[in-house]
């Protein structure tokens, strides 16, 4: 298992981890395994014991990409990294505007934990502090990246990809900012105030800072907006293609296992 390369995509749920995982998984040299209820890597959306998945990692010649975000809610990151002995592990930690994260969580899981602004803010702070601490300890292997930056700045995504040694495909689209359109103003203000310290620390610790955009003349701005719209359309098409590609990979891996079992019976 020495020198096997593993990339982890981590962060608070609903912070763009899926978009980043899908974008990175399009590199043909990457074997991507998103969190799952039951497969070779996950059981009930948490990583299995190393004895179960390390042999699977050893079968792939390239990078194995995982997204075990359920494992970081109640555990320290040191416990997670301890599951990959002998592997070269790099991490992309993504964070997103907490107002939009809160709204997305409540809409997706209305009966889940921390669906009140105060409990959510406390948990958002707690989890993201883990990322900040790890970034201080191992900056050469740990990148903090803003989801909001990646949606508007291709260079940010390109920087993350290069940091991880992956040639990903930019599938991001502009954040709908639904939290600001649907949540009461007092709820927005409460979340922003309670997460202020950690938000500012994350912004300051970003591994990749987006370049400031210059104000363009009106005609040039129209052209730039047209380019952005075309990129958005391309990203949506790539997203659909990425989903099909992932389904194909899952089926190919299933076929591989079925063929192996048949050979063992023979």
Secondary structure, DSSP 8 states (H G I E B T S, - for coil): -TTEEEEEEESSTTSSHHHHHHHHHTSTTEEEE---SBSSSEETTEE--HHHHHHHHTT-SSEEEE--GGGGSSS-HHHHHTTSTTEEEEEEEEE--HHHHHHHHHHH-TTSS--SHHHHHHHHHHHHHHHHHHHHH-TTTEEEEEHHHHHH-HHHHHHHHHHHT------------HHHHHS-HHHHHHHHHHTHHHHHHHHHH-SS---------HHHHHHHHHHHHHHHHHHHHHHHHHHHHHHHHHHHHHHHHHHHHHHHH-
